[in-house]
Amino acid sequence: MKIELTPQQEEYRNEFRIFVDEEIIPHASRYDEEEGTPSELVRKLAGRGYLGAALPREFNGLGVDMVTFGLLNEELGRGCSSVRSLLTVHSMVAHAIQKSGNRQQKEYWLPQLALGERIAAFALTEPEVGSNANSVQTSATLSGDCYVLNGHKKWITYGQLADVFLVFAQCDSQVCAFLVERDQPGVSIEPVFGMLGLRASMTAELHLTGCRIPKENLLGRVGSGFTFTASAALDHGRYSVACGSVGIGEACLQACVRYVNERKQFGVYLREHQLIQEMLTNMIVGVKAARLLCYNAGCLRDNKEPSAIMETTMAKYFASTMAFRVAGDAVQIHGANGCSASSPVQRYLRDAKIMEIIEGSNQMQQITIGKYTADLYAPACQFQ
């Protein structure tokens, strides 16, 4: 079986690539240094429909298939992983509303998110709660026609910019999901600076103190917040991160190919040194393998195959691991030049490390994949 893009997917990829080359790559280092994403760029992403790429046309989205959505994430990741992370978290919230929301919530929120009129952020992580996300400590208490929220969320990507947060809280000892608007009384946002990677992703802490929201802002049913809403959103996010990791790997590969054809040592270009050739080999094989895993996951997601979730998990695990390894080799090939703030490969390395942590750490992915593998092959092994 040959996996190849359709003519329409190729057309979209070329469009995404041109946009990234012209609008993002020339400025990505500055975004990283200034630790912010310009509002003008956000407007350009929204104007092209990229923030609503995966949403149906009935909600003003582009309605693209998941492979095409993956291509968009790959190209944005090639240019700037922070910008790609905006698409990730914004799409996670939109996906959660599409999956768990009632008709009124969908009709109100999805068109606004698709057009970028409102920016959304995913508020799950807390100071004491990371991988064990089912144990969030933020509380929600029903009081008349409102829920009252109290708690502290941390490491919220684009929390400085978001207009609405998808907040997960305990209500009657059950995890629930709520849509909380930025301007609600009791909401305060504290910017976070100095992160290792994704420095332009405008990370923030979210404090909720007696925050009253309409009970209609409950997304889904009481108790379905983690098992259905958060899980679906995180699965969507893992696919975005997997494809974005391929973009980091591709950016590293392109940077290294340019460098080894320009830099001479011991009288010959770096490309002539066998150990450099070995590193380039590992790079291109890793990038291509990760890309195929993402294509496969995207096809399965489009076809709504039951195996899509696990294949997405595998793609995220492999692609993020690949990106960090390839970025490390890219810095090594560039030597001291690669450690300079003027070189993009040091940014790729810092950003790639974050890919191994977000939307489920690689250790959590290993546990999930390992258990799945043991169960999958157990029946066959019993007869050997």
C-alpha positions as CSV (number, residue, x, y, z in Angstrom):
1,M,0.0,0.0,0.0
2,K,1.3,3.4,-1.0
3,I,0.5,6.4,1.2
4,E,0.4,9.5,-0.9
5,L,-1.3,12.9,-0.7
6,T,-4.2,13.7,-3.0
7,P,-3.9,16.7,-5.4
8,Q,-6.1,18.8,-3.1
9,Q,-3.9,17.9,-0.1
10,E,-0.8,18.8,-2.1
11,E,-2.4,22.1,-3.0
12,Y,-3.1,22.8,0.7
13,R,0.4,21.8,1.7
14,N,1.9,24.2,-0.8
15,E,-0.3,27.0,0.4
16,F,0.6,26.3,4.1
17,R,4.3,26.2,3.1
18,I,4.3,29.5,1.3
19,F,2.5,31.2,4.2
20,V,5.0,29.8,6.8
21,D,8.0,30.8,4.6
22,E,6.7,34.4,4.1
23,E,4.9,35.2,7.3
24,I,6.5,33.1,10.1
25,I,10.0,31.9,9.5
26,P,11.6,35.4,9.0
27,H,10.2,36.5,12.4
28,A,10.2,33.3,14.5
29,S,13.5,34.1,16.3
30,R,12.1,37.5,17.3
31,Y,8.9,35.9,18.6
32,D,11.0,33.6,20.7
33,E,13.2,36.5,22.1
34,E,10.2,38.7,22.8
35,E,8.2,35.8,24.3
36,G,5.0,36.7,22.4
37,T,3.0,36.2,19.3
38,P,1.9,39.4,17.5
39,S,-1.8,40.0,17.2
40,E,-1.3,40.8,13.5
41,L,-0.1,37.2,12.9
42,V,-3.1,35.8,14.8
43,R,-5.3,37.9,12.6
44,K,-3.6,36.5,9.5
45,L,-4.0,32.9,10.7
46,A,-7.7,33.6,11.4
47,G,-8.2,35.4,8.1
48,R,-7.0,32.3,6.2
49,G,-9.3,30.1,8.2
50,Y,-6.4,28.2,9.8
51,L,-7.8,28.5,13.3
52,G,-10.9,26.8,12.2
53,A,-9.3,24.4,9.7
54,A,-10.7,21.2,11.2
55,L,-14.2,22.6,12.0
56,P,-17.1,21.8,9.6
57,R,-18.2,24.4,7.1
58,E,-21.5,24.8,8.8
59,F,-19.7,26.5,11.7
60,N,-17.5,28.7,9.3
61,G,-14.6,26.2,9.4
62,L,-12.6,25.1,6.4
63,G,-13.8,21.5,6.9
64,V,-10.5,20.0,5.9
65,D,-9.7,16.3,6.4
66,M,-7.4,15.3,9.2
67,V,-4.4,14.6,7.0
68,T,-4.6,18.1,5.7
69,F,-5.0,19.4,9.3
70,G,-1.8,17.5,10.1
71,L,0.0,19.1,7.1
72,L,-1.0,22.5,8.5
73,N,0.5,21.6,11.9
74,E,3.6,20.2,10.3
75,E,4.3,23.4,8.3
76,L,3.5,25.7,11.3
77,G,5.8,23.5,13.4
78,R,8.5,23.9,10.8
79,G,8.3,27.6,11.1
80,C,7.5,28.2,14.8
81,S,6.3,25.7,17.3
82,S,4.8,28.4,19.5
83,V,2.5,29.5,16.7
84,R,1.7,25.9,16.0
85,S,0.7,25.5,19.7
86,L,-1.9,28.2,19.3
87,L,-3.6,26.1,16.6
88,T,-3.3,23.1,18.9
89,V,-4.9,24.5,22.0
90,H,-7.5,26.5,20.1
91,S,-8.5,23.4,18.1
92,M,-8.6,21.3,21.2
93,V,-11.2,23.5,22.8
94,A,-13.2,23.7,19.5
95,H,-13.0,19.9,19.2
96,A,-14.2,19.5,22.7
97,I,-17.2,21.7,22.1
98,Q,-18.0,19.9,18.8
99,K,-17.9,16.6,20.7
100,S,-19.5,17.4,24.0
101,G,-21.5,20.6,23.5
102,N,-25.2,20.9,23.0
103,R,-26.6,22.6,19.9
104,Q,-26.8,26.0,21.5
105,Q,-23.2,25.9,22.6
106,K,-22.0,24.7,19.2
107,E,-23.9,27.4,17.3
108,Y,-22.7,30.1,19.7
109,W,-19.0,29.2,20.2
110,L,-17.8,27.3,17.1
111,P,-18.3,30.0,14.5
112,Q,-16.5,32.5,16.7
113,L,-13.6,30.1,17.2
114,A,-13.5,29.2,13.6
115,L,-13.1,32.8,12.5
116,G,-10.7,33.7,15.3
117,E,-13.1,36.2,16.8
118,R,-12.5,34.5,20.1
119,I,-9.2,32.7,21.1
120,A,-9.6,29.6,23.3
121,A,-7.2,27.9,25.8
122,F,-7.2,24.5,27.5
123,A,-7.0,24.8,31.3
124,L,-6.4,21.3,32.7
125,T,-3.0,21.3,34.4
126,E,-2.6,22.6,38.0
127,P,0.4,23.3,40.2
128,E,0.0,19.8,41.9
129,V,-1.7,18.0,39.0
130,G,-0.1,17.1,35.7
131,S,-0.1,13.5,34.3
132,N,-2.8,12.4,36.9
133,A,-5.2,14.9,35.3
134,N,-8.3,13.1,36.7
135,S,-7.3,14.4,40.1
136,V,-7.8,18.1,39.5
137,Q,-8.3,20.2,42.7
138,T,-10.2,23.1,41.2
139,S,-13.7,23.0,42.5
140,A,-17.1,23.8,41.1
141,T,-20.2,24.2,43.2
142,L,-23.7,24.6,41.9
143,S,-25.4,27.7,43.4
144,G,-28.8,28.5,42.0
145,D,-28.4,29.1,38.3
146,C,-24.6,29.4,38.4
147,Y,-21.6,27.3,39.1
148,V,-19.0,28.9,41.4
149,L,-15.4,28.0,40.5
150,N,-12.3,28.2,42.8
151,G,-8.9,27.0,41.8
152,H,-5.5,27.5,40.2
153,K,-4.5,26.4,36.7
154,K,-0.9,26.5,35.5
155,W,1.1,26.3,32.3
156,I,-1.9,27.4,30.2
157,T,-0.7,27.8,26.6
158,Y,-1.8,31.2,25.2
159,G,-3.5,31.9,28.5
160,Q,-2.3,35.5,28.2
161,L,-4.3,35.9,24.9
162,A,-7.3,33.6,25.4
163,D,-10.8,35.0,25.5
164,V,-12.3,31.8,26.8
165,F,-10.9,28.8,28.8
166,L,-12.0,25.2,28.9
167,V,-11.7,24.6,32.6
168,F,-11.8,21.2,34.3
169,A,-13.0,21.1,37.9
170,Q,-14.3,18.7,40.6
171,C,-18.1,19.0,41.1
172,D,-19.6,16.5,43.6
173,S,-16.4,14.4,43.4
174,Q,-16.7,14.2,39.6
175,V,-14.6,16.0,37.0
176,C,-16.6,18.4,34.8
177,A,-15.7,20.7,32.0
178,F,-16.7,24.4,31.9
179,L,-16.4,27.3,29.5
180,V,-15.1,30.3,31.4
181,E,-14.8,33.6,29.7
182,R,-11.8,35.9,30.5
183,D,-13.9,38.8,31.6
184,Q,-15.9,37.0,34.2
185,P,-15.5,38.4,37.7
186,G,-13.2,36.2,39.8
187,V,-10.9,35.4,36.8
188,S,-7.3,36.6,37.0
189,I,-4.4,35.8,34.7
190,E,-0.7,35.8,35.5
191,P,1.8,35.7,32.7
192,V,4.6,33.2,32.8
193,F,8.0,34.0,31.2
194,G,11.3,32.4,30.9
195,M,10.2,29.0,29.7
196,L,12.7,26.5,28.2
197,G,10.8,26.3,24.9
198,L,7.7,27.5,23.2
199,R,8.6,30.9,24.6
200,A,6.3,32.8,22.3
201,S,3.2,30.7,23.3
202,M,2.2,33.3,25.9
203,T,1.9,30.9,28.8
204,A,-0.1,31.9,31.8
205,E,-1.5,30.9,35.2
206,L,-5.2,31.1,35.6
207,H,-6.7,31.9,39.1
208,L,-10.4,31.4,39.8
209,T,-11.7,33.0,43.0
210,G,-15.4,32.8,43.5
211,C,-15.9,32.9,39.8
212,R,-19.6,32.6,39.0
213,I,-20.5,31.3,35.5
214,P,-24.0,30.4,34.1
215,K,-24.8,26.7,34.6
216,E,-25.3,26.6,30.8
217,N,-21.5,26.8,30.6
218,L,-21.2,23.3,31.7
219,L,-19.9,21.3,28.7
220,G,-21.3,17.9,28.5
221,R,-22.7,16.1,31.5
222,V,-21.6,16.1,35.1
223,G,-18.9,13.5,35.5
224,S,-18.0,13.4,31.8
225,G,-15.4,16.1,32.0
226,F,-12.3,13.8,31.9
227,T,-13.4,10.5,30.5
228,F,-15.1,12.1,27.5
229,T,-14.4,15.8,27.0
230,A,-10.7,16.0,28.1
231,S,-9.8,12.7,26.6
232,A,-11.2,13.7,23.2
233,A,-9.5,17.0,23.3
234,L,-6.1,15.6,24.4
235,D,-6.3,13.0,21.6
236,H,-6.9,15.8,19.1
237,G,-4.0,17.7,20.7
238,R,-1.6,14.7,20.5
239,Y,-2.2,14.5,16.7
240,S,-1.4,18.2,16.4
241,V,1.8,17.8,18.4
242,A,2.8,14.7,16.5
243,C,2.6,16.5,13.2
244,G,4.2,19.7,14.6
245,S,7.1,17.5,15.8
246,V,7.6,16.3,12.2
247,G,7.8,20.0,11.3
248,I,10.6,20.5,13.8
249,G,12.5,17.6,12.4
250,E,12.1,18.9,8.9
251,A,13.4,22.3,9.9
252,C,16.4,20.8,11.6
253,L,17.1,18.7,8.5
254,Q,16.9,21.7,6.2
255,A,19.1,23.8,8.4
256,C,21.8,21.0,8.6
257,V,21.8,20.4,4.8
258,R,22.4,24.0,4.2
259,Y,25.2,24.1,6.8
260,V,27.1,21.0,5.8
261,N,27.2,22.3,2.2
262,E,28.6,25.7,3.3
263,R,31.0,24.8,6.2
264,K,34.4,23.3,5.7
265,Q,36.6,21.5,8.2
266,F,39.9,19.8,7.5
267,G,39.8,21.1,3.9
268,V,36.5,19.6,2.9
269,Y,32.8,20.4,3.3
270,L,31.2,18.8,6.4
271,R,29.0,16.7,4.1
272,E,32.1,14.7,3.2
273,H,32.7,13.5,6.8
274,Q,31.2,10.0,7.4
275,L,29.9,10.7,10.9
276,I,28.1,13.8,9.5
277,Q,26.6,11.5,6.9
278,E,25.5,9.1,9.6
279,M,23.7,11.9,11.5
280,L,22.0,13.1,8.3
281,T,20.9,9.6,7.6
282,N,19.3,9.2,11.0
283,M,17.6,12.6,10.6
284,I,15.9,12.0,7.2
285,V,14.9,8.4,8.1
286,G,13.4,9.6,11.4
287,V,11.5,12.5,9.8
288,K,10.1,10.3,7.0
289,A,9.1,7.6,9.4
290,A,7.4,10.0,11.8
291,R,5.6,11.7,8.8
292,L,4.2,8.3,7.7
293,L,3.0,7.5,11.2
294,C,1.1,10.8,11.2
295,Y,-0.3,10.2,7.7
296,N,-1.5,6.8,8.9
297,A,-3.1,8.3,12.1
298,G,-4.7,11.0,10.0
299,C,-6.3,8.5,7.6
300,L,-7.6,6.4,10.5
301,R,-9.0,9.5,12.2
302,D,-10.8,10.5,8.9
303,N,-12.3,7.0,8.7
304,K,-13.2,7.0,12.4
305,E,-11.4,3.7,12.9
306,P,-11.3,2.5,16.5
307,S,-7.5,2.1,16.3
308,A,-7.1,5.8,15.5
309,I,-6.6,6.8,19.1
310,M,-3.7,4.4,19.7
311,E,-2.1,5.0,16.4
312,T,-2.2,8.8,17.2
313,T,-0.5,8.0,20.5
314,M,2.2,6.1,18.8
315,A,2.7,8.8,16.3
316,K,3.0,11.4,19.0
317,Y,5.5,9.3,21.0
318,F,7.7,8.5,18.0
319,A,7.6,12.0,16.4
320,S,8.3,13.9,19.6
321,T,11.2,11.6,20.5
322,M,12.5,11.9,16.9
323,A,12.3,15.7,17.0
324,F,14.3,16.0,20.2
325,R,17.0,13.6,18.9
326,V,17.2,15.3,15.5
327,A,17.3,18.7,17.1
328,G,20.2,17.6,19.4
329,D,22.1,16.3,16.3
330,A,21.4,19.6,14.5
331,V,23.0,21.6,17.3
332,Q,25.9,19.2,17.3
333,I,26.5,19.6,13.6
334,H,26.4,23.3,13.9
335,G,28.8,23.2,16.8
336,A,29.3,26.5,18.7
337,N,27.3,28.3,16.0
338,G,24.3,26.1,16.9
339,C,24.5,27.3,20.5
340,S,24.2,30.9,19.5
341,A,21.0,32.8,19.9
342,S,21.3,33.8,16.3
343,S,20.9,30.2,15.2
344,P,17.4,28.7,14.9
345,V,18.6,25.2,15.7
346,Q,19.0,26.0,19.4
347,R,15.3,27.1,19.4
348,Y,14.4,23.9,17.7
349,L,16.1,21.9,20.4
350,R,14.4,23.8,23.2
351,D,11.0,23.5,21.5
352,A,11.5,19.9,20.8
353,K,12.0,19.0,24.4
354,I,8.5,20.5,25.2
355,M,7.0,18.1,22.6
356,E,8.0,15.2,24.8
357,I,6.0,16.6,27.7
358,I,2.8,18.2,26.5
359,E,-0.5,16.4,25.7
360,G,0.8,13.5,27.8
361,S,4.4,12.9,28.6
362,N,6.4,10.3,26.7
363,Q,6.5,8.2,29.8
364,M,2.7,8.1,30.0
365,Q,2.6,7.3,26.3
366,Q,5.0,4.4,26.9
367,I,2.7,3.0,29.6
368,T,-0.3,3.3,27.4
369,I,1.3,1.8,24.3
370,G,3.0,-1.0,26.4
371,K,-0.3,-2.1,27.9
372,Y,-2.0,-1.9,24.5
373,T,0.7,-4.1,23.0
374,A,0.6,-6.7,25.8
375,D,-3.2,-7.0,25.3
376,L,-3.1,-7.0,21.5
377,Y,-0.6,-9.8,21.2
378,A,-1.6,-11.9,24.2
379,P,-4.1,-14.2,22.3
380,A,-1.5,-15.0,19.6
381,C,1.3,-15.7,22.1
382,Q,-0.8,-18.2,24.1
383,F,-0.5,-20.7,21.2
384,Q,3.2,-20.5,20.8
